[in-house]
């Protein structure tokens, strides 16, 4: 019989490491299973300028290394294993990773979300070199520049509007005629003189070598190809929460985000969730870290109440 942890954290972004830090400091026996992308989405960005405490910003990878070390300092055990299955039907909960079965009295799901991508080679090559999926994080770097926002939902409207604070011109590019976004958001974008809307356009290629220099667009109705010179491309075509593993174990909403019942608790008592896998709205490192803290406190109190 393997040992039973007090808490297993699945996922190692700001939410996961913060949860581990708090739980370890509360003297719980904690294991973090890091999964497919240790450090989470911050490891794909460059400088993080909006995480409090770093006047000049901090490299995303470095920030995550520091969070990991801080959690480890208080005794968190960390394994670089991908979770392949969970069983929350009985206690202790069972988690399969790296060919092993782990057992725990509580679990925090902090598996994050991935921005949906266009699926073209150039977006990977130019990621963080002018291609971003977070205007709040990276908009500041485009002061005085020309950018495009891809998408026709509320995020695209919000990001296009936000980016006009910095950019001289913002193209909102959508693949069809109709928008998914709410009328009020569309009206705000239409009223903004810095935004030009391009409809029925798909991206053939993001051009540039060291950084983004433009877009090659295809008109979906005429097939015409056009070039659009610009400095930055913001993807706002949705996010995909990394919750596939849990769909038969806990309740998810229609978009796949983890539903929370009491505070950070999921539909299964003793299983908690934090970070972007629960959050389609804020998606910031600092809000994720905050929710990791909340989940750890909830897990600790729930454990105490069981004893
Ligand atoms: P969304 O509503 O799913 O919209 C995604 C947009 O991206 C759609 O216009 C979609 O086009 C387009 N798209 C998807 N895949 C694409 C691809 N491969 N290539 C090109 N375009 C693609 O996502 P969201 O805007 O992130 O919003 C998610 C949820 O958060 C929504 O419920 C939204 O209301 C909410 N939200 C609310 C606020 C707010 O109230 N302030 C702000 C942001 C988000 P099609 O329409 O053609 O499918």
Boltz pocket constraint, residues with backbone or C-beta under 6 A from the ligand:
constraints:
  - pocket:
      binder: B
      contacts: [[A, 116], [A, 117], [A, 118], [A, 150], [A, 151], [A, 152], [A, 153], [A, 154], [A, 155], [A, 156], [A, 158], [A, 175], [A, 176], [A, 178], [A, 179], [A, 180], [A, 236], [A, 237], [A, 238], [A, 239], [A, 280], [A, 281]]
      max_distance: 6.0
